[in-house]
Amino acid sequence: MLLCIDTGNTNTVFSIWDGEKFLSHWRISTDHRRTADEYFVWLQTLIGLRHFDLDIDACIISSTAPRVVFNLRVLCSRYFNTRPLVVGKPETRLPVPPRVDIGTVVGPDRLVNTVGAFDRHGPDLIVVDFGTATTFDVVDTDGAYVGGVIAPGVNLSLEALHMAAAALPHVDVTMPEKVIGTNTVACIQSGIYWGYIGLVQGIVDKIRLERGRPMKVIATGGLAPLFDQGFDLFDAIEDDLTVHGLRLIYDYNNKETVHG
C-alpha cells in the first residue's frame, strides 16, 4: 500500500492506494506543530473505522508548507518503516522536468497537478487549482510544466476584505441570484463570485492567446464545482488530481529504481 500525503497551506490530505485504487481520502488542517505520533493516532483511528488493515509500505509527500515535512518524514520512518519520496527534492524525479527560469523553485503541488493532468487529459492544458491561492499551470505538448499564474485564493480574498474593512461581515462563497446586490452580504458574494468568474475567463483567454493554440482547462480544488455552474469554464473537474499525480510520480521513481 502507498500512502500519498498532499500538504497545502490550509489542509493536508492523506490517501491510501492499494495498487489498483484509492481506498480512502482523509483531510486534516495543516499545522507544523503536529507531531508524527499525533498524525499516526489520527490516521490509525480513521483507518480502523474503515475496517481495513494498516499495511503501508511506501510513502510519497508533496508539501507547500516546508515546516511540516520533518514530522511527516518521521511518521513514515517510525510507523511505516519507509523513507518517503518528497516531490521537489533532487532524489524525486519527474517524468518530464519543468521548463522555467533558472533558479526558479516551482511549488510541488503544481508539479504534481501537471503530471496528473497530463496523464488523464494529454497535452496543451491549463490546470486551475482553487486552493489558498488560485493557480493556473500551463502544461506543454510533452507534459512539462512551463509556467503559469498565481492569484489570491477565494477565501484568502474574503479574509483580506474582512480584515481591511472590519465593518464588512464574513460571508459564504456562493453563486448569487443577481449581479446587483441589494444588501451588504449579497454585494460581497457578487463581487467575489463574478469577480473570480471574470478572473478565470480572462486569464485562460490570455494564456490561449499567448500560446496560440487550443488548450483544455482542467480544474481542481474544493471550490472548482462552484465556478462551473453552466459557464463552460472547464473541460473537466478532477477532485483527486493531486493524489493521482503523486501516485504516478511514485510509480515512475519506483520503476527507475528497479530498472536503473
PyRosetta script that sets phi, psi and omega in degrees:
from pyrosetta import init, pose_from_sequence

init()
pose = pose_from_sequence("MLLCIDTGNTNTVFSIWDGEKFLSHWRISTDHRRTADEYFVWLQTLIGLRHFDLDIDACIISSTAPRVVFNLRVLCSRYFNTRPLVVGKPETRLPVPPRVDIGTVVGPDRLVNTVGAFDRHGPDLIVVDFGTATTFDVVDTDGAYVGGVIAPGVNLSLEALHMAAAALPHVDVTMPEKVIGTNTVACIQSGIYWGYIGLVQGIVDKIRLERGRPMKVIATGGLAPLFDQGFDLFDAIEDDLTVHGLRLIYDYNNKETVHG")
pose.set_psi(1, 141.2)
pose.set_omega(1, 180.0)
pose.set_phi(2, -109.9)
pose.set_psi(2, 128.0)
pose.set_omega(2, 174.5)
pose.set_phi(3, -97.6)
pose.set_psi(3, 117.4)
pose.set_omega(3, 176.6)
pose.set_phi(4, -101.7)
pose.set_psi(4, 127.0)
pose.set_omega(4, -178.9)
pose.set_phi(5, -120.6)
pose.set_psi(5, 118.2)
pose.set_omega(5, -180.0)
pose.set_phi(6, -113.5)
pose.set_psi(6, 104.8)
pose.set_omega(6, -178.2)
pose.set_phi(7, -101.1)
pose.set_psi(7, 115.9)
pose.set_omega(7, 173.5)
pose.set_phi(8, -101.5)
pose.set_psi(8, -177.6)
pose.set_omega(8, 180.0)
pose.set_phi(9, -69.3)
pose.set_psi(9, -26.1)
pose.set_omega(9, -176.9)
pose.set_phi(10, -107.6)
pose.set_psi(10, -47.4)
pose.set_omega(10, -176.5)
pose.set_phi(11, -129.4)
pose.set_psi(11, 157.1)
pose.set_omega(11, 175.2)
pose.set_phi(12, -121.5)
pose.set_psi(12, 131.4)
pose.set_omega(12, -178.7)
pose.set_phi(13, -110.6)
pose.set_psi(13, 130.2)
pose.set_omega(13, 174.3)
pose.set_phi(14, -109.1)
pose.set_psi(14, 128.9)
pose.set_omega(14, -179.7)
pose.set_phi(15, -134.2)
pose.set_psi(15, 141.1)
pose.set_omega(15, -179.2)
pose.set_phi(16, -114.5)
pose.set_psi(16, 124.4)
pose.set_omega(16, 179.6)
pose.set_phi(17, -106.6)
pose.set_psi(17, 126.2)
pose.set_omega(17, -176.0)
pose.set_phi(18, -97.3)
pose.set_psi(18, 9.9)
pose.set_omega(18, -178.3)
pose.set_phi(19, 104.6)
pose.set_psi(19, -18.3)
pose.set_omega(19, 179.3)
pose.set_phi(20, -129.2)
pose.set_psi(20, -31.2)
pose.set_omega(20, -177.2)
pose.set_phi(21, -157.6)
pose.set_psi(21, 163.6)
pose.set_omega(21, 172.5)
pose.set_phi(22, -81.3)
pose.set_psi(22, 124.9)
pose.set_omega(22, -178.3)
pose.set_phi(23, -76.9)
pose.set_psi(23, -35.9)
pose.set_omega(23, -178.7)
pose.set_phi(24, -169.0)
pose.set_psi(24, 161.4)
pose.set_omega(24, 174.9)
pose.set_phi(25, -128.7)
pose.set_psi(25, 135.6)
pose.set_omega(25, 177.2)
pose.set_phi(26, -130.6)
pose.set_psi(26, 145.9)
pose.set_omega(26, -174.7)
pose.set_phi(27, -122.6)
pose.set_psi(27, 137.6)
pose.set_omega(27, 177.2)
pose.set_phi(28, -140.4)
pose.set_psi(28, 151.1)
pose.set_omega(28, 179.5)
pose.set_phi(29, -65.5)
pose.set_psi(29, 142.8)
pose.set_omega(29, 178.8)
pose.set_phi(30, -77.2)
pose.set_psi(30, 124.3)
pose.set_omega(30, -177.7)
pose.set_phi(31, -149.8)
pose.set_psi(31, 114.4)
pose.set_omega(31, -176.3)
pose.set_phi(32, -67.6)
pose.set_psi(32, -13.9)
pose.set_omega(32, 179.6)
pose.set_phi(33, -84.0)
pose.set_psi(33, -10.9)
pose.set_omega(33, -179.1)
pose.set_phi(34, -71.5)
pose.set_psi(34, 128.2)
pose.set_omega(34, -175.2)
pose.set_phi(35, -86.1)
pose.set_psi(35, 165.8)
pose.set_omega(35, 176.6)
pose.set_phi(36, -60.0)
pose.set_psi(36, -38.0)
pose.set_omega(36, 179.7)
pose.set_phi(37, -64.0)
pose.set_psi(37, -41.1)
pose.set_omega(37, 178.9)
pose.set_phi(38, -64.7)
pose.set_psi(38, -43.4)
pose.set_omega(38, 176.6)
pose.set_phi(39, -56.3)
pose.set_psi(39, -45.3)
pose.set_omega(39, -174.4)
pose.set_phi(40, -66.0)
pose.set_psi(40, -45.2)
pose.set_omega(40, -179.8)
pose.set_phi(41, -60.8)
pose.set_psi(41, -44.3)
pose.set_omega(41, 178.8)
pose.set_phi(42, -61.8)
pose.set_psi(42, -47.6)
pose.set_omega(42, -177.3)
pose.set_phi(43, -68.1)
pose.set_psi(43, -42.7)
pose.set_omega(43, 179.5)
pose.set_phi(44, -61.1)
pose.set_psi(44, -39.6)
pose.set_omega(44, 179.1)
pose.set_phi(45, -63.6)
pose.set_psi(45, -44.8)
pose.set_omega(45, -178.9)
pose.set_phi(46, -68.0)
pose.set_psi(46, -39.5)
pose.set_omega(46, 177.6)
pose.set_phi(47, -64.2)
pose.set_psi(47, -38.9)
pose.set_omega(47, 177.8)
pose.set_phi(48, -61.2)
pose.set_psi(48, -35.5)
pose.set_omega(48, 178.6)
pose.set_phi(49, -66.3)
pose.set_psi(49, -25.3)
pose.set_omega(49, 178.3)
pose.set_phi(50, -88.3)
pose.set_psi(50, -9.0)
pose.set_omega(50, 175.2)
pose.set_phi(51, 62.2)
pose.set_psi(51, 41.5)
pose.set_omega(51, 167.3)
pose.set_phi(52, -128.4)
pose.set_psi(52, 157.1)
pose.set_omega(52, -172.1)
pose.set_phi(53, -71.0)
pose.set_psi(53, 145.3)
pose.set_omega(53, 176.0)
pose.set_phi(54, -87.9)
pose.set_psi(54, 89.5)
pose.set_omega(54, -174.4)
pose.set_phi(55, -125.3)
pose.set_psi(55, 54.6)
pose.set_omega(55, -177.2)
pose.set_phi(56, -83.0)
pose.set_psi(56, 128.9)
pose.set_omega(56, -179.4)
pose.set_phi(57, -127.1)
pose.set_psi(57, 7.9)
pose.set_omega(57, 177.3)
pose.set_phi(58, -155.7)
pose.set_psi(58, 149.0)
pose.set_omega(58, -179.2)
pose.set_phi(59, -141.5)
pose.set_psi(59, 148.0)
pose.set_omega(59, 172.9)
pose.set_phi(60, -140.0)
pose.set_psi(60, 140.2)
pose.set_omega(60, -173.7)
pose.set_phi(61, -126.5)
pose.set_psi(61, 134.7)
pose.set_omega(61, 165.8)
pose.set_phi(62, -121.1)
pose.set_psi(62, 126.4)
pose.set_omega(62, -176.4)
pose.set_phi(63, -140.9)
pose.set_psi(63, 127.5)
pose.set_omega(63, 171.7)
pose.set_phi(64, -93.7)
pose.set_psi(64, 2.2)
pose.set_omega(64, 178.3)
pose.set_phi(65, -119.4)
pose.set_psi(65, 89.7)
pose.set_omega(65, -172.4)
pose.set_phi(66, -55.9)
pose.set_psi(66, -31.3)
pose.set_omega(66, -176.5)
pose.set_phi(67, -69.7)
pose.set_psi(67, -15.6)
pose.set_omega(67, -179.0)
pose.set_phi(68, -84.2)
pose.set_psi(68, -23.9)
pose.set_omega(68, -169.5)
pose.set_phi(69, -62.0)
pose.set_psi(69, -37.6)
pose.set_omega(69, -177.0)
pose.set_phi(70, -56.3)
pose.set_psi(70, -51.2)
pose.set_omega(70, -177.6)
pose.set_phi(71, -68.7)
pose.set_psi(71, -28.9)
pose.set_omega(71, 174.8)
pose.set_phi(72, -70.0)
pose.set_psi(72, -36.9)
pose.set_omega(72, 174.7)
pose.set_phi(73, -61.9)
pose.set_psi(73, -43.9)
pose.set_omega(73, 179.1)
pose.set_phi(74, -62.0)
pose.set_psi(74, -42.0)
pose.set_omega(74, 176.8)
pose.set_phi(75, -54.4)
pose.set_psi(75, -50.0)
pose.set_omega(75, -177.5)
pose.set_phi(76, -65.2)
pose.set_psi(76, -40.5)
pose.set_omega(76, -177.7)
pose.set_phi(77, -73.0)
pose.set_psi(77, -48.1)
pose.set_omega(77, -173.2)
pose.set_phi(78, -73.0)
pose.set_psi(78, -41.4)
pose.set_omega(78, -171.0)
pose.set_phi(79, -104.3)
pose.set_psi(79, -20.8)
pose.set_omega(79, -179.6)
pose.set_phi(80, -119.5)
pose.set_psi(80, 2.5)
pose.set_omega(80, 175.0)
pose.set_phi(81, 51.5)
pose.set_psi(81, 45.0)
pose.set_omega(81, -180.0)
pose.set_phi(82, -142.9)
pose.set_psi(82, 148.3)
pose.set_omega(82, 174.6)
pose.set_phi(83, -92.9)
pose.set_psi(83, 118.4)
pose.set_omega(83, -174.8)
pose.set_phi(84, -75.8)
pose.set_psi(84, 150.3)
pose.set_omega(84, 165.9)
pose.set_phi(85, -79.5)
pose.set_psi(85, 138.7)
pose.set_omega(85, 178.1)
pose.set_phi(86, -121.9)
pose.set_psi(86, 115.7)
pose.set_omega(86, -179.0)
pose.set_phi(87, -64.2)
pose.set_psi(87, 133.8)
pose.set_omega(87, -177.4)
pose.set_phi(88, 103.1)
pose.set_psi(88, -17.6)
pose.set_omega(88, 176.5)
pose.set_phi(89, -85.3)
pose.set_psi(89, 151.0)
pose.set_omega(89, -175.1)
pose.set_phi(90, -58.2)
pose.set_psi(90, -31.0)
pose.set_omega(90, -177.1)
pose.set_phi(91, -76.4)
pose.set_psi(91, -12.1)
pose.set_omega(91, 179.3)
pose.set_phi(92, -100.8)
pose.set_psi(92, 109.4)
pose.set_omega(92, -175.2)
pose.set_phi(93, -90.7)
pose.set_psi(93, 151.0)
pose.set_omega(93, 176.3)
pose.set_phi(94, -105.7)
pose.set_psi(94, 150.2)
pose.set_omega(94, 177.7)
pose.set_phi(95, -55.2)
pose.set_psi(95, -39.1)
pose.set_omega(95, 175.9)
pose.set_phi(96, -137.0)
pose.set_psi(96, 120.0)
pose.set_omega(96, -179.6)
pose.set_phi(97, -64.3)
pose.set_psi(97, 152.0)
pose.set_omega(97, 176.9)
pose.set_phi(98, -69.1)
pose.set_psi(98, 151.3)
pose.set_omega(98, 176.0)
pose.set_phi(99, -115.1)
pose.set_psi(99, 94.6)
pose.set_omega(99, -178.1)
pose.set_phi(100, -137.1)
pose.set_psi(100, 178.9)
pose.set_omega(100, 180.0)
pose.set_phi(101, -60.1)
pose.set_psi(101, 143.6)
pose.set_omega(101, 179.1)
pose.set_phi(102, -57.9)
pose.set_psi(102, 132.7)
pose.set_omega(102, 179.9)
pose.set_phi(103, 91.1)
pose.set_psi(103, -8.7)
pose.set_omega(103, -179.8)
pose.set_phi(104, -76.6)
pose.set_psi(104, 131.5)
pose.set_omega(104, 175.3)
pose.set_phi(105, -102.1)
pose.set_psi(105, 114.5)
pose.set_omega(105, -178.9)
pose.set_phi(106, -87.3)
pose.set_psi(106, 136.3)
pose.set_omega(106, 178.3)
pose.set_phi(107, -55.5)
pose.set_psi(107, 133.6)
pose.set_omega(107, -178.8)
pose.set_phi(108, -56.4)
pose.set_psi(108, -36.8)
pose.set_omega(108, -179.4)
pose.set_phi(109, -62.6)
pose.set_psi(109, -34.2)
pose.set_omega(109, -179.4)
pose.set_phi(110, -71.5)
pose.set_psi(110, -37.9)
pose.set_omega(110, 176.8)
pose.set_phi(111, -66.2)
pose.set_psi(111, -41.9)
pose.set_omega(111, -179.0)
pose.set_phi(112, -67.0)
pose.set_psi(112, -42.9)
pose.set_omega(112, 178.1)
pose.set_phi(113, -61.8)
pose.set_psi(113, -36.7)
pose.set_omega(113, 178.1)
pose.set_phi(114, -61.3)
pose.set_psi(114, -46.3)
pose.set_omega(114, -179.9)
pose.set_phi(115, -63.2)
pose.set_psi(115, -46.7)
pose.set_omega(115, -178.6)
pose.set_phi(116, -64.6)
pose.set_psi(116, -42.1)
pose.set_omega(116, -178.3)
pose.set_phi(117, -68.5)
pose.set_psi(117, -41.9)
pose.set_omega(117, 179.2)
pose.set_phi(118, -62.0)
pose.set_psi(118, -39.1)
pose.set_omega(118, 179.7)
pose.set_phi(119, -62.8)
pose.set_psi(119, -39.0)
pose.set_omega(119, -175.2)
pose.set_phi(120, -89.4)
pose.set_psi(120, -29.1)
pose.set_omega(120, -170.0)
pose.set_phi(121, -126.8)
pose.set_psi(121, -0.5)
pose.set_omega(121, 176.3)
pose.set_phi(122, 80.8)
pose.set_psi(122, -160.0)
pose.set_omega(122, -172.6)
pose.set_phi(123, -83.3)
pose.set_psi(123, 174.1)
pose.set_omega(123, 174.4)
pose.set_phi(124, 56.3)
pose.set_psi(124, 70.4)
pose.set_omega(124, -176.5)
pose.set_phi(125, -125.4)
pose.set_psi(125, 153.9)
pose.set_omega(125, 165.1)
pose.set_phi(126, -120.0)
pose.set_psi(126, 116.7)
pose.set_omega(126, 180.0)
pose.set_phi(127, -100.1)
pose.set_psi(127, 118.5)
pose.set_omega(127, 179.7)
pose.set_phi(128, -104.7)
pose.set_psi(128, 118.4)
pose.set_omega(128, -177.2)
pose.set_phi(129, -114.5)
pose.set_psi(129, 114.9)
pose.set_omega(129, 179.7)
pose.set_phi(130, -89.0)
pose.set_psi(130, 84.9)
pose.set_omega(130, 178.4)
pose.set_phi(131, -115.9)
pose.set_psi(131, -150.4)
pose.set_omega(131, 174.6)
pose.set_phi(132, -56.8)
pose.set_psi(132, -40.4)
pose.set_omega(132, 165.8)
pose.set_phi(133, -108.0)
pose.set_psi(133, 154.5)
pose.set_omega(133, 171.8)
pose.set_phi(134, -97.2)
pose.set_psi(134, 114.7)
pose.set_omega(134, -175.2)
pose.set_phi(135, -113.0)
pose.set_psi(135, 149.3)
pose.set_omega(135, 175.9)
pose.set_phi(136, -122.0)
pose.set_psi(136, 118.3)
pose.set_omega(136, -177.6)
pose.set_phi(137, -113.8)
pose.set_psi(137, 129.9)
pose.set_omega(137, -177.4)
pose.set_phi(138, -99.5)
pose.set_psi(138, 124.9)
pose.set_omega(138, -177.9)
pose.set_phi(139, -109.5)
pose.set_psi(139, 124.3)
pose.set_omega(139, -174.9)
pose.set_phi(140, -80.2)
pose.set_psi(140, -177.3)
pose.set_omega(140, -175.7)
pose.set_phi(141, -64.6)
pose.set_psi(141, -27.2)
pose.set_omega(141, -179.8)
pose.set_phi(142, -99.9)
pose.set_psi(142, 6.9)
pose.set_omega(142, 178.5)
pose.set_phi(143, 93.6)
pose.set_psi(143, 5.7)
pose.set_omega(143, -179.8)
pose.set_phi(144, -80.8)
pose.set_psi(144, 144.2)
pose.set_omega(144, 169.2)
pose.set_phi(145, -76.8)
pose.set_psi(145, 126.0)
pose.set_omega(145, -175.9)
pose.set_phi(146, -124.0)
pose.set_psi(146, 18.1)
pose.set_omega(146, 176.7)
pose.set_phi(147, 125.8)
pose.set_psi(147, -176.5)
pose.set_omega(147, -178.6)
pose.set_phi(148, 175.4)
pose.set_psi(148, -154.1)
pose.set_omega(148, -174.5)
pose.set_phi(149, -139.3)
pose.set_psi(149, 142.0)
pose.set_omega(149, 174.0)
pose.set_phi(150, -122.3)
pose.set_psi(150, 125.5)
pose.set_omega(150, 176.5)
pose.set_phi(151, -126.2)
pose.set_psi(151, 158.5)
pose.set_omega(151, 176.6)
pose.set_phi(152, -59.0)
pose.set_psi(152, 141.4)
pose.set_omega(152, 178.2)
pose.set_phi(153, -70.7)
pose.set_psi(153, 163.1)
pose.set_omega(153, -177.0)
pose.set_phi(154, -60.4)
pose.set_psi(154, -53.0)
pose.set_omega(154, -178.3)
pose.set_phi(155, -67.5)
pose.set_psi(155, -32.9)
pose.set_omega(155, 176.7)
pose.set_phi(156, -64.1)
pose.set_psi(156, -39.1)
pose.set_omega(156, 177.9)
pose.set_phi(157, -65.2)
pose.set_psi(157, -41.6)
pose.set_omega(157, 177.9)
pose.set_phi(158, -63.0)
pose.set_psi(158, -42.3)
pose.set_omega(158, -179.8)
pose.set_phi(159, -65.4)
pose.set_psi(159, -41.6)
pose.set_omega(159, 178.9)
pose.set_phi(160, -64.3)
pose.set_psi(160, -39.3)
pose.set_omega(160, 178.8)
pose.set_phi(161, -62.8)
pose.set_psi(161, -43.3)
pose.set_omega(161, -179.7)
pose.set_phi(162, -67.0)
pose.set_psi(162, -39.6)
pose.set_omega(162, -179.1)
pose.set_phi(163, -68.6)
pose.set_psi(163, -36.9)
pose.set_omega(163, -177.3)
pose.set_phi(164, -80.5)
pose.set_psi(164, -23.7)
pose.set_omega(164, -179.8)
pose.set_phi(165, -133.5)
pose.set_psi(165, 86.1)
pose.set_omega(165, -171.0)
pose.set_phi(166, -59.8)
pose.set_psi(166, -23.8)
pose.set_omega(166, -179.4)
pose.set_phi(167, -73.9)
pose.set_psi(167, -16.2)
pose.set_omega(167, -179.9)
pose.set_phi(168, -83.8)
pose.set_psi(168, 134.9)
pose.set_omega(168, -175.4)
pose.set_phi(169, -80.6)
pose.set_psi(169, 161.7)
pose.set_omega(169, 167.4)
pose.set_phi(170, -70.2)
pose.set_psi(170, 140.7)
pose.set_omega(170, 178.3)
pose.set_phi(171, -133.8)
pose.set_psi(171, 157.5)
pose.set_omega(171, 173.2)
pose.set_phi(172, -80.2)
pose.set_psi(172, 147.2)
pose.set_omega(172, 176.2)
pose.set_phi(173, -82.7)
pose.set_psi(173, 118.5)
pose.set_omega(173, -179.7)
pose.set_phi(174, -153.4)
pose.set_psi(174, 163.4)
pose.set_omega(174, 177.2)
pose.set_phi(175, -80.0)
pose.set_psi(175, 116.3)
pose.set_omega(175, -179.1)
pose.set_phi(176, -73.8)
pose.set_psi(176, 156.1)
pose.set_omega(176, 179.7)
pose.set_phi(177, -68.6)
pose.set_psi(177, -34.3)
pose.set_omega(177, -178.7)
pose.set_phi(178, -133.2)
pose.set_psi(178, 158.7)
pose.set_omega(178, 176.3)
pose.set_phi(179, -72.6)
pose.set_psi(179, -42.6)
pose.set_omega(179, -177.5)
pose.set_phi(180, -85.1)
pose.set_psi(180, 111.0)
pose.set_omega(180, 179.3)
pose.set_phi(181, -79.9)
pose.set_psi(181, 145.1)
pose.set_omega(181, 178.9)
pose.set_phi(182, -111.5)
pose.set_psi(182, 10.4)
pose.set_omega(182, 171.1)
pose.set_phi(183, -151.1)
pose.set_psi(183, 168.9)
pose.set_omega(183, -172.1)
pose.set_phi(184, -61.1)
pose.set_psi(184, -46.2)
pose.set_omega(184, -179.3)
pose.set_phi(185, -59.8)
pose.set_psi(185, -47.0)
pose.set_omega(185, -179.0)
pose.set_phi(186, -63.5)
pose.set_psi(186, -35.9)
pose.set_omega(186, 177.9)
pose.set_phi(187, -64.0)
pose.set_psi(187, -44.0)
pose.set_omega(187, 179.6)
pose.set_phi(188, -66.4)
pose.set_psi(188, -45.3)
pose.set_omega(188, 179.5)
pose.set_phi(189, -59.3)
pose.set_psi(189, -40.4)
pose.set_omega(189, 179.4)
pose.set_phi(190, -66.5)
pose.set_psi(190, -42.8)
pose.set_omega(190, -179.9)
pose.set_phi(191, -62.9)
pose.set_psi(191, -43.1)
pose.set_omega(191, 179.5)
pose.set_phi(192, -69.3)
pose.set_psi(192, -49.8)
pose.set_omega(192, -174.3)
pose.set_phi(193, -65.6)
pose.set_psi(193, -56.7)
pose.set_omega(193, -176.9)
pose.set_phi(194, -71.4)
pose.set_psi(194, -27.4)
pose.set_omega(194, 175.0)
pose.set_phi(195, -62.6)
pose.set_psi(195, -41.9)
pose.set_omega(195, -179.8)
pose.set_phi(196, -77.3)
pose.set_psi(196, -30.6)
pose.set_omega(196, 171.5)
pose.set_phi(197, -58.8)
pose.set_psi(197, -47.1)
pose.set_omega(197, 178.8)
pose.set_phi(198, -65.2)
pose.set_psi(198, -38.4)
pose.set_omega(198, 179.1)
pose.set_phi(199, -61.7)
pose.set_psi(199, -47.7)
pose.set_omega(199, -178.9)
pose.set_phi(200, -64.3)
pose.set_psi(200, -48.4)
pose.set_omega(200, -179.5)
pose.set_phi(201, -59.8)
pose.set_psi(201, -44.6)
pose.set_omega(201, -177.2)
pose.set_phi(202, -65.1)
pose.set_psi(202, -45.4)
pose.set_omega(202, -178.2)
pose.set_phi(203, -68.7)
pose.set_psi(203, -41.9)
pose.set_omega(203, 178.5)
pose.set_phi(204, -60.1)
pose.set_psi(204, -44.4)
pose.set_omega(204, 179.6)
pose.set_phi(205, -61.8)
pose.set_psi(205, -41.4)
pose.set_omega(205, -179.6)
pose.set_phi(206, -66.3)
pose.set_psi(206, -40.2)
pose.set_omega(206, 178.7)
pose.set_phi(207, -64.0)
pose.set_psi(207, -46.2)
pose.set_omega(207, 179.9)
pose.set_phi(208, -60.7)
pose.set_psi(208, -41.1)
pose.set_omega(208, 179.7)
pose.set_phi(209, -64.4)
pose.set_psi(209, -41.9)
pose.set_omega(209, -178.9)
pose.set_phi(210, -68.9)
pose.set_psi(210, -37.1)
pose.set_omega(210, 179.9)
pose.set_phi(211, -77.9)
pose.set_psi(211, -28.1)
pose.set_omega(211, 177.3)
pose.set_phi(212, 71.9)
pose.set_psi(212, 33.3)
pose.set_omega(212, 179.8)
pose.set_phi(213, -158.1)
pose.set_psi(213, 161.1)
pose.set_omega(213, 175.2)
pose.set_phi(214, -65.7)
pose.set_psi(214, 143.2)
pose.set_omega(214, 179.1)
pose.set_phi(215, -141.7)
pose.set_psi(215, 131.7)
pose.set_omega(215, 175.1)
pose.set_phi(216, -75.5)
pose.set_psi(216, 149.5)
pose.set_omega(216, 178.5)
pose.set_phi(217, -114.5)
pose.set_psi(217, 118.9)
pose.set_omega(217, -179.1)
pose.set_phi(218, -112.9)
pose.set_psi(218, 127.7)
pose.set_omega(218, -177.5)
pose.set_phi(219, -109.7)
pose.set_psi(219, 147.5)
pose.set_omega(219, 174.6)
pose.set_phi(220, -146.6)
pose.set_psi(220, 169.7)
pose.set_omega(220, -176.2)
pose.set_phi(221, 102.6)
pose.set_psi(221, 154.1)
pose.set_omega(221, -171.9)
pose.set_phi(222, -61.1)
pose.set_psi(222, -30.1)
pose.set_omega(222, -177.2)
pose.set_phi(223, -90.7)
pose.set_psi(223, -1.7)
pose.set_omega(223, -176.8)
pose.set_phi(224, -56.2)
pose.set_psi(224, -46.5)
pose.set_omega(224, -179.0)
pose.set_phi(225, -61.8)
pose.set_psi(225, -29.5)
pose.set_omega(225, -179.6)
pose.set_phi(226, -62.1)
pose.set_psi(226, -33.7)
pose.set_omega(226, -177.1)
pose.set_phi(227, -96.7)
pose.set_psi(227, 17.6)
pose.set_omega(227, -178.9)
pose.set_phi(228, -125.4)
pose.set_psi(228, 38.8)
pose.set_omega(228, -177.0)
pose.set_phi(229, -96.5)
pose.set_psi(229, 72.4)
pose.set_omega(229, 174.5)
pose.set_phi(230, 86.9)
pose.set_psi(230, 14.0)
pose.set_omega(230, -177.0)
pose.set_phi(231, -105.3)
pose.set_psi(231, -3.7)
pose.set_omega(231, -180.0)
pose.set_phi(232, 53.7)
pose.set_psi(232, 38.8)
pose.set_omega(232, 177.1)
pose.set_phi(233, -71.5)
pose.set_psi(233, -35.6)
pose.set_omega(233, -170.4)
pose.set_phi(234, -121.6)
pose.set_psi(234, 146.2)
pose.set_omega(234, 172.8)
pose.set_phi(235, -82.5)
pose.set_psi(235, -24.7)
pose.set_omega(235, 178.0)
pose.set_phi(236, -160.6)
pose.set_psi(236, 152.1)
pose.set_omega(236, 172.9)
pose.set_phi(237, -118.6)
pose.set_psi(237, 127.1)
pose.set_omega(237, -176.9)
pose.set_phi(238, -121.2)
pose.set_psi(238, 107.4)
pose.set_omega(238, -177.8)
pose.set_phi(239, -80.3)
pose.set_psi(239, -15.5)
pose.set_omega(239, -178.9)
pose.set_phi(240, -116.7)
pose.set_psi(240, 26.5)
pose.set_omega(240, -172.7)
pose.set_phi(241, -61.3)
pose.set_psi(241, -42.4)
pose.set_omega(241, -175.1)
pose.set_phi(242, -68.2)
pose.set_psi(242, -45.5)
pose.set_omega(242, -179.4)
pose.set_phi(243, -69.1)
pose.set_psi(243, -31.1)
pose.set_omega(243, 174.1)
pose.set_phi(244, -62.5)
pose.set_psi(244, -44.4)
pose.set_omega(244, 176.9)
pose.set_phi(245, -63.5)
pose.set_psi(245, -39.0)
pose.set_omega(245, 176.8)
pose.set_phi(246, -60.1)
pose.set_psi(246, -43.7)
pose.set_omega(246, -180.0)
pose.set_phi(247, -63.1)
pose.set_psi(247, -40.7)
pose.set_omega(247, 178.4)
pose.set_phi(248, -64.6)
pose.set_psi(248, -40.9)
pose.set_omega(248, 179.7)
pose.set_phi(249, -66.8)
pose.set_psi(249, -39.1)
pose.set_omega(249, 175.9)
pose.set_phi(250, -61.6)
pose.set_psi(250, -46.9)
pose.set_omega(250, -179.8)
pose.set_phi(251, -60.2)
pose.set_psi(251, -41.7)
pose.set_omega(251, -179.9)
pose.set_phi(252, -61.9)
pose.set_psi(252, -45.5)
pose.set_omega(252, 180.0)
pose.set_phi(253, -70.1)
pose.set_psi(253, -34.4)
pose.set_omega(253, 179.1)
pose.set_phi(254, -68.0)
pose.set_psi(254, -40.6)
pose.set_omega(254, 177.1)
pose.set_phi(255, -66.6)
pose.set_psi(255, -39.7)
pose.set_omega(255, 178.5)
pose.set_phi(256, -62.7)
pose.set_psi(256, -38.1)
pose.set_omega(256, -180.0)
pose.set_phi(257, -67.9)
pose.set_psi(257, -43.3)
pose.set_omega(257, -178.3)
pose.set_phi(258, -64.8)
pose.set_psi(258, -41.7)
pose.set_omega(258, -172.7)
pose.set_phi(259, -96.9)
pose.set_psi(259, -7.4)
pose.set_omega(259, -174.8)
pose.set_phi(260, -139.6)
pose.dump_pdb("model.pdb")
